Amino acid sequence: MSKAETVMEENKGSAGVDTERLMKELGQARRFHVKNYLLLALAVYVLAFYATNYVFLAADVPYRCVVPECEAANSTVYSPPWLEGALPSGSIESRCSRRAPLDPQLPCQEGTAFGEELTTCDQWLYESNNTIVAEFNLACQEWKRTLVGTIHNIGMLVSLPILGYISDRWGRKRALILSCTLVGVIGSLKAFSISYEMYIAVEFLETVAGASAFPAAYILMIELLGQDKRVITTAYLGIVLVLGGLSFALLARTFQYWRTFILVAYPPSILFILYIYLLPESIRWLLSKGRKDEAVEIIMRAAKMNKVTLSDETMKQLSEEKVKPVEKKDEKPEEGLWMQVFHSPIIMTRLAICSWWWITCTFVFYGLAINSVSLAGEKYTNYMLVVSVEVVAVVTNALVLDRFGRKRTLLCAYTVCGLACVVIPFVPKTLPWLATLLYLIGKIAITQAFSGIYMYTSELFPTYARHSLLGFCSMVGRLGSIVAPQMPLLAIYVEWLPSVLFGATALVAGALMLTTPETLNTRLPDTIREAEQLARSPQPAPAKDDLQMTNTKA
């Protein structure tokens, strides 16, 4: 058998079909594909509304102590003329303690004298009731406010392995529809929360239901394409996420009261139930599971919609019945997924390294996004600015990932992010523009890493377990996003520490990038053996000339 024939055989999935050749013959920018691109993009766009909703729904609002000697408990005047003398200086003290007037018999007015002794407040007046802070009276309980983001990300940690298993066991399509629909149903219930405890409970359940929708959509899309379109796919979904993030901020600005925002943003997701009839299952997944008849039905429909004629070789592969090997009585049953992973030192090492990359991406990405609302200026504008610069990262990835490779690109991204974040605390207070510039550079770099790591991780693991292993890395990575919402609380006590932690974590991730294989111009591995081969000698991609498997490297 020639080298080209050997490569051709390796390219065949479990159903005996060369999937790379098949995808190229179907065409990748015609009617069938464009329809599915738009359907998946719509799901990703809507999901961007929920990813960091706590940034605004659980945002801090100005509040102060009620001074009962001077005003009624239900007063609506936030800044009376006597207020300055009643509150001590200092951000924490002025919100959680007060001074009593020296003569409570006299009416409080401008110039009223107050004593120096501080009294802990037991009632507060809020400047607005737009967030849950005012609604559930969370004044001087900063940890309860930041806990919402942490609970949200704990839900993601729980969700990813569950939906990853559903995706690999019952299909990408089922996982996507289940996740998108449930997030709309459960998320809407938050609007009817009657207590803080109920709110965080529903927040947790909502995230468990919806956190895996983006990985499912991403995997569906890359499995619809050939290897040479993975970078474009990542860039496409990255831009959709940016548009969704901008729309989220505009929606939050328009409907600032948190209950109204929820009732506007969440219910439309229930309509994703219609994807049962609109969206096809992943052809690669069906073939990897041996469900050839279902795959052929979708392939024929796609060929008809795209007006293409499949080659005789491909039609022969699709029409052949795969001969099942005769099982011997003394033959050991096939090991389960995780037993195969445990028995592969290469995959286990790769899982550990990928998990750290994901911890870094979620910790720094969400940490910088959350802190953006505390920058100087209006919070909605700041959030949109920080989200907008992500386009730079997405476009940069589209230009360099296929030219310089995954490793070099991600190594540079982690390093630039790390250095930018470490330097920020040393910028003089007289140069706020420089601190903001470094902040945006760090956000661009970590977005570039986050966008690239989705694709790189999916290329390192085999098809039949891709979502499970990608989900595992993402699940462990949620440890970073669980900690990230607590960074504003840490900054109250040690202002410079969050930025340094962001930078140090990114630099370590960059160093680990040197230990993994390059996946540029390789086909998606179908089995653990093929995934292990990446560490030894990358599998060549199919040649482009008439789809002939020639001039490939062993």
C-alpha positions as CSV (number, residue, x, y, z in Angstrom):
1,M,0.0,0.0,0.0
2,S,1.4,3.4,-1.0
3,K,1.9,6.3,1.5
4,A,-1.1,8.1,-0.1
5,E,-3.3,5.1,0.3
6,T,-2.2,4.6,3.9
7,V,-3.1,8.2,4.7
8,M,-6.5,7.8,2.9
9,E,-7.3,4.8,5.1
10,E,-6.3,6.7,8.3
11,N,-8.6,9.5,7.2
12,K,-11.6,7.2,7.3
13,G,-13.8,7.3,10.4
14,S,-15.4,4.4,12.1
15,A,-18.0,4.2,9.4
16,G,-15.3,3.8,6.6
17,V,-15.9,7.3,5.2
18,D,-13.1,9.8,4.5
19,T,-14.8,12.7,6.3
20,E,-12.3,15.4,5.2
21,R,-12.8,14.5,1.6
22,L,-16.6,14.3,2.0
23,M,-16.8,17.8,3.7
24,K,-14.7,19.4,0.9
25,E,-16.9,17.8,-1.8
26,L,-20.1,19.1,-0.2
27,G,-18.7,22.6,-0.4
28,Q,-18.4,24.8,2.6
29,A,-20.0,28.1,1.7
30,R,-23.2,27.0,-0.1
31,R,-26.8,27.0,0.8
32,F,-26.8,24.1,3.2
33,H,-23.8,25.4,5.1
34,V,-24.8,29.1,5.1
35,K,-28.2,28.1,6.6
36,N,-26.6,26.2,9.4
37,Y,-24.0,28.9,10.0
38,L,-26.8,31.4,10.5
39,L,-28.8,29.1,12.8
40,L,-25.7,28.5,15.0
41,A,-24.7,32.1,15.0
42,L,-28.2,33.1,16.2
43,A,-27.8,30.8,19.2
44,V,-24.4,32.1,20.0
45,Y,-25.6,35.7,19.6
46,V,-28.5,35.2,22.1
47,L,-26.3,33.3,24.6
48,A,-24.0,36.3,24.8
49,F,-26.8,38.0,26.7
50,Y,-26.5,35.6,29.6
51,A,-22.8,34.9,29.8
52,T,-22.0,37.8,32.2
53,N,-25.5,39.1,33.0
54,Y,-24.5,39.5,36.6
55,V,-22.2,42.4,35.6
56,F,-25.3,44.6,35.4
57,L,-28.0,42.7,37.2
58,A,-25.9,42.3,40.4
59,A,-24.0,45.6,39.9
60,D,-23.2,47.8,42.8
61,V,-25.3,50.9,43.2
62,P,-24.6,54.0,45.3
63,Y,-26.1,53.8,48.8
64,R,-25.7,55.5,52.1
65,C,-26.8,55.1,55.7
66,V,-30.2,56.4,56.8
67,V,-29.8,59.0,59.6
68,P,-33.0,58.5,61.6
69,E,-32.5,61.7,63.6
70,C,-32.7,63.7,60.4
71,E,-35.0,61.8,58.0
72,A,-37.6,59.1,57.7
73,A,-36.7,55.5,56.9
74,N,-38.7,55.8,53.6
75,S,-37.0,59.0,52.5
76,T,-36.3,59.4,48.8
77,V,-33.9,62.4,49.0
78,Y,-30.5,60.8,48.4
79,S,-28.3,63.9,48.9
80,P,-29.8,66.3,51.5
81,P,-27.8,69.5,52.3
82,W,-26.7,68.1,55.8
83,L,-25.4,64.8,54.5
84,E,-21.7,65.6,54.2
85,G,-21.3,66.1,58.0
86,A,-23.3,63.0,58.8
87,L,-21.1,60.5,57.0
88,P,-17.4,59.8,57.7
89,S,-14.8,59.9,55.0
90,G,-13.6,56.7,53.3
91,S,-15.5,54.6,50.8
92,I,-16.4,51.8,53.2
93,E,-16.9,53.8,56.3
94,S,-19.2,56.3,54.6
95,R,-21.5,53.5,53.3
96,C,-21.7,51.4,56.5
97,S,-21.5,53.9,59.4
98,R,-22.7,57.4,60.3
99,R,-22.4,60.2,62.9
100,A,-25.3,61.3,65.1
101,P,-26.2,65.0,65.3
102,L,-24.9,66.7,68.5
103,D,-28.4,68.1,69.1
104,P,-31.1,65.7,67.9
105,Q,-33.8,68.2,69.0
106,L,-32.9,70.6,66.2
107,P,-33.9,69.9,62.6
108,C,-31.1,68.8,60.4
109,Q,-30.0,71.4,57.8
110,E,-26.8,72.6,56.1
111,G,-24.2,73.4,58.8
112,T,-25.7,71.0,61.4
113,A,-23.0,69.8,63.8
114,F,-22.4,66.0,64.1
115,G,-20.4,64.1,66.6
116,E,-17.1,62.2,65.9
117,E,-18.3,58.9,67.3
118,L,-19.3,56.4,64.5
119,T,-22.4,54.3,64.7
120,T,-23.0,51.2,62.6
121,C,-25.9,51.6,60.2
122,D,-28.9,49.3,60.2
123,Q,-30.9,51.1,57.4
124,W,-29.8,52.3,54.0
125,L,-31.0,54.5,51.2
126,Y,-30.2,53.5,47.6
127,E,-29.7,55.9,44.8
128,S,-31.7,53.5,42.5
129,N,-33.3,50.1,42.6
130,N,-32.1,48.9,39.2
131,T,-30.1,45.9,40.6
132,I,-30.6,43.2,43.1
133,V,-28.4,45.1,45.6
134,A,-31.2,47.5,46.3
135,E,-34.0,45.0,45.8
136,F,-32.7,42.5,48.4
137,N,-31.0,45.1,50.7
138,L,-27.4,43.9,50.2
139,A,-25.8,47.1,51.5
140,C,-22.5,46.5,53.2
141,Q,-22.6,42.9,52.2
142,E,-20.3,43.1,49.2
143,W,-19.6,39.4,49.4
144,K,-23.2,38.6,48.7
145,R,-23.2,40.7,45.6
146,T,-20.0,39.2,44.2
147,L,-21.2,35.7,45.2
148,V,-23.8,35.9,42.4
149,G,-21.0,35.7,39.8
150,T,-19.3,32.9,41.6
151,I,-22.5,30.9,41.8
152,H,-23.0,31.5,38.1
153,N,-19.6,30.0,37.3
154,I,-20.0,27.1,39.7
155,G,-23.1,26.3,37.6
156,M,-20.9,26.3,34.5
157,L,-18.5,23.9,36.2
158,V,-21.4,21.5,36.9
159,S,-23.0,21.9,33.5
160,L,-20.0,21.2,31.2
161,P,-19.4,17.5,32.0
162,I,-23.2,16.8,32.0
163,L,-23.9,18.4,28.6
164,G,-20.6,17.2,27.3
165,Y,-21.6,13.6,28.0
166,I,-25.1,14.3,26.4
167,S,-23.4,15.7,23.3
168,D,-21.0,12.8,22.8
169,R,-23.6,10.2,23.8
170,W,-26.8,11.5,22.2
171,G,-25.6,14.2,19.8
172,R,-24.5,17.8,19.4
173,K,-27.9,18.9,18.2
174,R,-29.7,17.5,21.3
175,A,-27.2,19.1,23.6
176,L,-27.5,22.5,21.9
177,I,-31.3,22.5,21.8
178,L,-31.7,21.3,25.4
179,S,-29.3,23.9,26.7
180,C,-30.7,26.9,24.7
181,T,-34.3,26.1,25.6
182,L,-33.8,25.4,29.3
183,V,-31.8,28.6,29.8
184,G,-34.8,30.6,28.5
185,V,-37.2,28.8,30.8
186,I,-35.2,28.7,34.0
187,G,-33.6,32.2,33.5
188,S,-37.0,33.8,33.2
189,L,-37.8,32.6,36.7
190,K,-35.2,35.0,38.1
191,A,-37.6,37.9,37.4
192,F,-40.0,36.4,40.0
193,S,-37.4,36.0,42.8
194,I,-38.7,37.1,46.1
195,S,-35.4,36.8,48.0
196,Y,-31.7,36.8,47.5
197,E,-31.5,33.1,48.2
198,M,-34.1,32.3,45.6
199,Y,-32.3,34.5,43.1
200,I,-28.9,32.7,43.5
201,A,-30.6,29.3,43.4
202,V,-32.2,30.1,40.1
203,E,-29.0,31.7,38.8
204,F,-27.2,28.4,39.5
205,L,-29.9,26.2,37.8
206,E,-30.0,28.6,34.8
207,T,-26.2,28.3,34.3
208,V,-26.3,24.5,34.7
209,A,-28.8,24.4,31.9
210,G,-27.2,26.9,29.6
211,A,-23.5,26.9,30.1
212,S,-22.8,24.2,27.5
213,A,-24.7,25.8,24.6
214,F,-21.7,27.6,23.1
215,P,-19.4,24.6,23.2
216,A,-22.1,22.5,21.5
217,A,-22.6,25.2,18.8
218,Y,-18.9,25.6,18.3
219,I,-18.3,21.8,17.9
220,L,-21.3,21.5,15.6
221,M,-19.8,24.1,13.3
222,I,-16.2,22.9,13.2
223,E,-17.4,19.4,12.5
224,L,-19.4,20.7,9.6
225,L,-16.3,22.0,7.9
226,G,-12.9,20.8,6.6
227,Q,-9.7,21.4,8.4
228,D,-8.8,24.5,6.4
229,K,-11.9,26.4,7.6
230,R,-11.5,26.0,11.4
231,V,-9.8,29.4,11.9
232,I,-12.5,31.2,9.9
233,T,-15.1,29.4,12.0
234,T,-13.6,30.6,15.2
235,A,-13.3,34.1,14.0
236,Y,-16.9,34.1,12.8
237,L,-18.3,32.9,16.1
238,G,-16.0,35.3,17.9
239,I,-17.4,38.3,16.0
240,V,-21.0,37.0,16.7
241,L,-20.1,36.9,20.4
242,V,-18.9,40.5,20.3
243,L,-22.1,41.6,18.6
244,G,-24.1,39.8,21.2
245,G,-22.1,41.4,24.0
246,L,-22.7,44.9,22.6
247,S,-26.4,44.2,22.2
248,F,-26.4,42.9,25.8
249,A,-25.0,46.2,27.1
250,L,-27.4,48.2,24.9
251,L,-30.3,46.1,26.2
252,A,-29.2,46.5,29.8
253,R,-28.9,50.3,29.3
254,T,-32.4,50.4,27.8
255,F,-34.1,48.2,30.4
256,Q,-32.1,49.1,33.5
257,Y,-34.4,47.6,36.0
258,W,-33.2,44.0,36.5
259,R,-36.6,42.3,36.4
260,T,-37.6,44.0,33.2
261,F,-34.3,43.1,31.5
262,I,-34.8,39.4,32.4
263,L,-38.4,39.4,31.0
264,V,-37.2,40.9,27.8
265,A,-33.9,38.9,27.3
266,Y,-34.7,35.4,28.4
267,P,-38.1,34.2,27.0
268,P,-37.1,34.4,23.3
269,S,-34.6,31.5,23.9
270,I,-37.5,29.1,24.3
271,L,-38.0,29.4,20.6
272,F,-34.8,27.4,20.0
273,I,-37.0,24.3,20.4
274,L,-37.8,24.9,16.7
275,Y,-34.2,23.8,15.9
276,I,-35.5,20.2,16.2
277,Y,-36.8,20.7,12.7
278,L,-34.3,23.3,11.4
279,L,-30.9,22.1,12.4
280,P,-29.2,18.8,11.3
281,E,-27.0,16.6,13.5
282,S,-23.2,16.6,13.0
283,I,-22.3,14.3,10.1
284,R,-18.9,13.6,11.7
285,W,-20.5,12.6,15.0
286,L,-23.1,10.3,13.3
287,L,-20.3,8.6,11.3
288,S,-18.1,8.2,14.4
289,K,-21.0,6.5,16.2
290,G,-21.6,4.1,13.2
291,R,-25.0,5.7,12.4
292,K,-24.3,5.7,8.7
293,D,-27.9,5.7,7.4
294,E,-28.7,8.9,9.3
295,A,-25.5,10.5,8.2
296,V,-26.1,9.5,4.5
297,E,-29.6,11.1,4.7
298,I,-28.2,14.4,5.8
299,I,-25.3,14.2,3.3
300,M,-27.7,13.6,0.4
301,R,-29.9,16.5,1.5
302,A,-26.9,18.7,1.8
303,A,-25.6,17.7,-1.7
304,K,-29.0,18.5,-3.1
305,M,-29.3,21.9,-1.4
306,N,-25.7,22.8,-2.5
307,K,-26.2,21.4,-6.0
308,V,-23.0,19.3,-5.9
309,T,-22.3,15.8,-7.2
310,L,-20.3,13.6,-4.9
311,S,-17.4,11.6,-6.4
312,D,-17.7,7.9,-7.2
313,E,-15.2,7.1,-4.5
314,T,-17.2,9.0,-1.8
315,M,-20.5,7.4,-3.0
316,K,-18.9,4.0,-2.8
317,Q,-17.8,4.7,0.8
318,L,-21.3,5.9,1.7
319,S,-23.0,2.9,0.2
320,E,-20.6,0.2,1.6
321,E,-21.8,-1.7,4.6
322,K,-19.1,-1.8,7.3
323,V,-18.2,-5.4,8.2
324,K,-18.3,-5.8,11.9
325,P,-15.4,-7.9,13.3
326,V,-16.3,-11.3,14.8
327,E,-15.9,-11.1,18.6
328,K,-13.9,-13.8,20.2
329,K,-15.1,-15.4,23.4
330,D,-11.9,-14.6,25.2
331,E,-11.7,-11.1,23.8
332,K,-11.8,-8.3,26.4
333,P,-14.6,-5.8,26.0
334,E,-13.7,-2.3,24.7
335,E,-12.7,0.1,27.5
336,G,-14.8,3.1,28.3
337,L,-13.8,6.6,27.3
338,W,-12.2,7.6,30.6
339,M,-10.4,4.3,31.0
340,Q,-8.8,4.8,27.6
341,V,-7.9,8.3,28.7
342,F,-6.3,7.2,32.0
343,H,-4.3,4.6,30.1
344,S,-2.9,7.3,27.8
345,P,-0.1,9.4,29.5
346,I,-0.1,11.7,26.5
347,I,-3.8,12.5,26.7
348,M,-3.7,12.8,30.5
349,T,-0.8,15.3,30.3
350,R,-2.6,17.1,27.6
351,L,-5.8,17.3,29.7
352,A,-3.9,18.8,32.6
353,I,-2.2,21.4,30.5
354,C,-5.3,22.3,28.6
355,S,-7.1,22.7,31.9
356,W,-4.6,25.3,33.1
357,W,-5.0,27.2,29.8
358,W,-8.8,27.3,30.4
359,I,-8.4,28.3,34.1
360,T,-6.2,31.2,32.8
361,C,-8.6,32.3,30.1
362,T,-11.7,32.3,32.3
363,F,-10.0,33.9,35.2
364,V,-8.4,36.7,33.3
365,F,-11.1,37.2,30.6
366,Y,-14.0,37.4,33.1
367,G,-11.9,39.2,35.6
368,L,-11.1,42.0,33.2
369,A,-14.7,42.1,31.9
370,I,-16.1,42.4,35.4
371,N,-13.7,45.1,36.5
372,S,-14.4,47.1,33.4
373,V,-17.6,48.5,34.9
374,S,-15.5,50.0,37.7
375,L,-13.3,52.0,35.3
376,A,-13.7,55.8,35.1
377,G,-16.8,56.7,33.1
378,E,-20.3,55.3,32.4
379,K,-20.4,51.5,33.1
380,Y,-22.4,50.6,30.0
381,T,-20.0,52.5,27.7
382,N,-17.0,50.9,29.5
383,Y,-18.4,47.4,29.0
384,M,-19.1,48.1,25.3
385,L,-15.6,49.4,24.9
386,V,-14.0,46.4,26.5
387,V,-16.2,44.1,24.4
388,S,-15.6,46.0,21.2
389,V,-11.8,45.6,21.3
390,E,-12.4,41.8,21.2
391,V,-12.9,42.3,17.4
392,V,-9.2,43.1,17.2
393,A,-8.3,39.8,18.8
394,V,-10.7,37.8,16.6
395,V,-9.4,39.4,13.4
396,T,-5.8,39.0,14.5
397,N,-6.4,35.3,15.1
398,A,-8.0,34.9,11.7
399,L,-4.9,36.4,10.1
400,V,-2.1,34.6,12.1
401,L,-3.4,31.2,13.3
402,D,-3.0,29.6,9.9
403,R,0.1,31.5,9.0
404,F,2.2,31.2,12.2
405,G,0.5,28.2,13.8
406,R,-1.5,27.7,17.0
407,K,1.4,27.5,19.4
408,R,3.2,30.7,18.5
409,T,0.0,32.7,18.3
410,L,-1.3,31.5,21.7
411,L,2.2,31.9,23.3
412,C,2.4,35.5,22.2
413,A,-1.2,36.2,23.4
414,Y,-0.6,34.8,26.9
415,T,2.7,36.6,27.2
416,V,1.4,40.0,26.0
417,C,-1.6,39.7,28.3
418,G,0.6,38.7,31.3
419,L,3.1,41.6,30.8
420,A,0.3,44.2,30.3
421,C,-1.5,43.1,33.5
422,V,1.6,43.0,35.6
423,V,2.7,46.5,34.5
424,I,-0.7,48.2,35.2
425,P,-0.3,48.6,39.0
426,F,3.0,50.5,38.4
427,V,1.5,53.1,36.1
428,P,1.5,56.5,37.8
429,K,-2.0,57.8,38.9
430,T,-1.2,60.9,36.7
431,L,-1.4,58.7,33.6
432,P,-4.8,57.1,33.7
433,W,-4.9,56.8,29.9
434,L,-1.9,54.6,30.0
435,A,-3.5,52.3,32.5
436,T,-6.6,52.1,30.4
437,L,-4.5,51.3,27.3
438,L,-2.7,48.5,29.0
439,Y,-6.0,47.2,30.3
440,L,-7.4,47.1,26.8
441,I,-4.2,45.4,25.4
442,G,-4.5,42.8,28.1
443,K,-8.2,42.3,27.2
444,I,-7.4,41.9,23.5
445,A,-4.6,39.4,24.2
446,I,-6.7,37.2,26.6
447,T,-9.6,37.3,24.1
448,Q,-7.2,36.1,21.4
449,A,-6.0,33.3,23.6
450,F,-9.6,32.4,24.7
451,S,-10.8,32.3,21.0
452,G,-7.8,30.3,19.9
453,I,-7.9,27.8,22.8
454,Y,-11.3,26.6,21.8
455,M,-10.0,25.6,18.4
456,Y,-6.7,24.3,19.7
457,T,-8.2,22.1,22.4
458,S,-10.8,20.7,19.9
459,E,-7.9,19.7,17.6
460,L,-6.0,17.9,20.3
461,F,-8.8,15.4,21.2
462,P,-10.6,12.7,19.1
463,T,-14.0,13.1,17.5
464,Y,-15.9,10.5,19.5
465,A,-14.9,12.1,22.8
466,R,-14.2,15.7,21.7
467,H,-17.1,17.4,23.5
468,S,-16.5,15.3,26.7
469,L,-12.8,16.2,26.9
470,L,-13.3,19.8,25.7
471,G,-16.0,20.0,28.4
472,F,-13.7,18.6,31.0
473,C,-11.1,21.2,30.3
474,S,-13.7,23.9,30.2
475,M,-15.2,22.6,33.5
476,V,-11.9,22.7,35.3
477,G,-11.3,26.1,33.7
478,R,-14.4,27.4,35.5
479,L,-12.4,27.5,38.7
480,G,-10.9,30.7,37.2
481,S,-14.3,32.2,36.5
482,I,-15.5,31.2,40.0
483,V,-12.7,33.2,41.5
484,A,-12.9,36.1,39.0
485,P,-16.0,37.8,40.5
486,Q,-14.2,38.1,43.8
487,M,-11.5,40.3,42.4
488,P,-13.3,43.6,43.0
489,L,-13.7,42.6,46.6
490,L,-10.0,41.8,46.8
491,A,-9.2,45.1,45.2
492,I,-10.9,47.0,48.1
493,Y,-8.2,45.7,50.4
494,V,-5.2,45.3,48.1
495,E,-5.8,47.4,45.0
496,W,-2.9,46.1,42.9
497,L,-3.1,42.4,43.6
498,P,-5.9,41.4,41.1
499,S,-4.0,42.8,38.1
500,V,-0.7,41.0,39.2
501,L,-2.6,37.7,39.7
502,F,-4.1,38.1,36.2
503,G,-0.6,38.7,34.7
504,A,1.2,35.9,36.6
505,T,-1.5,33.3,35.6
506,A,-1.2,34.3,31.9
507,L,2.6,34.0,31.9
508,V,2.5,30.5,33.3
509,A,0.0,29.5,30.7
510,G,2.3,30.9,28.0
511,A,5.2,28.8,29.3
512,L,3.0,25.6,29.2
513,M,2.3,26.3,25.5
514,L,5.8,25.1,24.7
515,T,5.0,21.5,25.8
516,T,2.2,20.6,23.4
517,P,2.2,19.7,19.6
518,E,1.4,22.1,16.8
519,T,-1.9,21.2,15.0
520,L,-1.6,23.5,12.0
521,N,-2.6,21.7,8.8
522,T,-3.7,18.5,10.6
523,R,-7.0,16.7,10.3
524,L,-9.3,16.3,13.3
525,P,-8.3,13.0,15.0
526,D,-11.1,10.5,15.3
527,T,-9.5,8.1,17.8
528,I,-7.2,8.4,20.9
529,R,-4.5,6.7,18.9
530,E,-4.7,9.4,16.2
531,A,-4.7,12.1,18.9
532,E,-1.6,10.6,20.4
533,Q,0.1,10.7,17.0
534,L,0.0,14.4,17.1
535,A,2.6,14.4,19.8
536,R,4.9,12.3,17.6
537,S,4.3,13.3,14.0
538,P,1.3,15.5,13.0
539,Q,-1.1,13.9,10.6
540,P,-1.1,15.7,7.3
541,A,-4.2,17.4,6.0
542,P,-5.7,16.2,2.7
543,A,-4.1,17.7,-0.3
544,K,-6.1,20.4,-2.1
545,D,-5.4,19.3,-5.7
546,D,-8.5,17.4,-6.7
547,L,-8.6,16.0,-3.2
548,Q,-5.8,13.6,-4.0
549,M,-3.8,12.3,-0.9
550,T,-0.4,13.0,-2.3
551,N,2.6,15.0,-1.2
552,T,1.8,14.3,2.4
553,K,4.1,13.8,5.3
554,A,4.2,10.7,7.4
